Amino acid sequence: MRLLSVNIGRPRTNPWKKTALTGIDKRPVDGPVQVTAPTSEGTGEVGLAGDRVHDVRGHGGPDQAVYAYAREDLDLWQGELGRPLHDGVFGENLTTAGIDVNGALIGDRWRVGRSVLLEVSCPRIPCGTFQGWLDEPGWIKRFTQAVRPGGYLRVIEPGEIRAGDAVELVRRPGHGVSVGVAFRALTGEPGLLPLLVSVEALPYYVREVARRRAGG
């Protein structure tokens, strides 16, 4: 398991939302990248130096510090869409190899390289900027139905990472709720919502949404 690339966003205009700019256009970078834990939500802070989010409502912050997507899933989309998809094109900070990101359990901890420790926190929920950026009709529905959302991670221990770094699973919780299961619960299978309520590694607001929707 390893990082194929570490990707940093290039600010560009965002015609798909009222927010003036977007950081979804992420490209691989050479050399080490500093990883730190954002201190608050709503400020645009993310985990990788040189990157940020511009649509701060519902993006960035401690629970969405780093976004990971598997190259294997990009390759599936590449075949289905009939066009090349470069590392970072889904807005992911980490393009991984040999990791089932959607099968990762919420609360899994990954040692990346020598120093960085990341914790899987929640699935990515697609938004209008993502659909506009990909320029695919009905993209949000198609992406949702595929249940290949990729996962957000929080930073437990800061440090440096770079392309080629090994990724090691160093802790796995016992609840069995994966990124994919959480995504299904939040997007179209409400019967799964009760599973999320007691998963402490999920962001608090996600558990509250699950509790309300499940009638608890």
N, C-alpha and C positions, 0 to 999 in steps of 0.2 A: 504494500500500500504506500502510495507516494503522491506528492504534488507534481502534476505536470507543469502547472504554471501558477504564478501569483499575479493577479490582475488588478490594476488601479484605474479608476474612472477618469475620463476626460470630460470636463464640463462642456455641455452643449445645450443649445436652446431646446426647450421642451414645448412643442406645439400641441401636445396631447393633454396638457393640464394647465391650470392657471399659474402654476409654479414656473418661473422664468427659465430655470435651468434644470438639467437632470445629470446625474452621474452614472447612468446605466451603461454608457459606452466605455466598457472596461477592456483594457489591453494588457497583455503580458509584459512584465518588466524584467530586466536583468538585475542580478545582484541581490543582496539581502534587503528585506523590508522589515522595518520595525513594527511590532505588534503591541498595542497597549489596550487597556480596557477603557471604553468610554465612561465618563463619569455621570452622564445624565442623558435623558431623552429630550427630543425636541430641539436639539442644537445643531444637528447635522453631523455630530461626531460618530465615527465608526472606528473599527479596530486597526486598520492599516494606515500607516503614515502616508500622506499624500492623497488619500481618498476622502470622500465625504458624500453625504446625501444632501440633496437640495430640497426635496419634498419631505420635510421633517415630520409631517403628520403621519404617524404609523410606520416610519422608517428610521433605521439607525438606533443608536443608544446601546446600553449594555447588553440587552437580550438579542439584538440584531447587529452585533459588532462585525461579524464576518459571515459571508454567504458562500457556501460550497455547493458545487454541482459536479456530477461525475462525467468524465469524458465519454464513458460508455453510453450514458443517456443522451449526451449531445450527438453521438454517432447515430443512435436510433432516430433522433429528430432529423439529422442530416439526411438520412435515407428517406424518411417520410415526407420531408419538405422538398427534397430534390435540389438542395443547394448547400454549398459548404458553410459550415458554422465554426468560426474560429474560437479558441479558448477565450472566455470572458464575454462572449456575445450575449449570454443570458443575464449579464450583470453580475456574474459570480466573481468573488475575490479569489477563490481557490478552485481550480479545475483539477480534479483528482483522478487517479488511476488505481483500479483494484479495490475501490471502496463502494459498497452499496449504500450510498448516502440516504436513499429513501427507506432502506431497511434499518438504518441506524436507530437505536433507541434514544428517546428523549432522556437526556442525562448521561449518555455515553461521553467519556472523556478521551480525547485524542492527544497524544504527545506528538508534536510536529517538530521535526528537527531535534536539536539538543535542549531547547529551553522553553518553547511555547507549549502551553497546555490550554486546550479548547474544550468546551462542553456544548454538546448538541442541545439547542434550546427549543426550536419550533420550526415548522415548515414555512416555506415561502408561499404567500398568497398572491396570485397574479393581479396586476393593476392595469389601468388604462395606458400608462406610460410603456409598460412591457409590451402590450398589444401594438401600440403605435410604433414602437422601436422595431419590432419584428416584422411589421407590415404584412401580417397574415390575417385574412378575414376570419372572424370567429375564433381568434387565437385564445382568448381567455377560456372559452368553453372547451376548446380542444386540449389545451394544456391541463385544465382541471380534470377532464375525463381520463387523461393518460395516467394520472397519479404518479408523476415523476417531478415533484416540486423542488427537489433539493432542500437543503437545510441551513438554517441560521445557527451560528455558534456564538457563545459568549467567551470572553477571554478570562481564564482563571489565573494563568501565569504568563506575564508578558515576555517578550524576547524578540528574536529575529527569525525569519523564515525566508526561504528562497525556493525556486523551482528545483525539483529533484529531491527535496527533503523527504525522508521517510515519515510515514504516519503510523503510529502504534496505538491500538486500542488498549487503554490502561485501566479503565473502569467501566463496568456495565451494570446498570440497575436491574432489579428483578421484576419490574412491572410488565415488560413486554410491549409497551406502547411505542411504536416506531414513528418516524417522521411521516411515513405514508399513511399510517392509521390516523394520526392526528390530523393530517390534511383531509382525509376522507370525512372525518367527523365534522370538521369545520366548514366543509364545502358542499356536502350533499348527502351525508349518511348520518342523520341526527341520532340514530340508534346507538352510535358509537360514542356520543358525547359523555355519557357517565364515566367512560374509561379515563377521560382526561382530568376529571375534577381533582383527583388525589395525586396526580403526577407533579411533584413539587418542583422538578426542573423546568416545567413549562413556565413561561412568564405569567405573572399573577393575573394580568388582564385576560389572558387566554383561558385560564381556569375559571375566571369569573364569567366570561362569555359562555363557556361550556356549562357552568352551573345554571345560569339563567335559561339558556335554551333547553336544557334538560329538565327544567322545572324544579330544580333543587335550590 
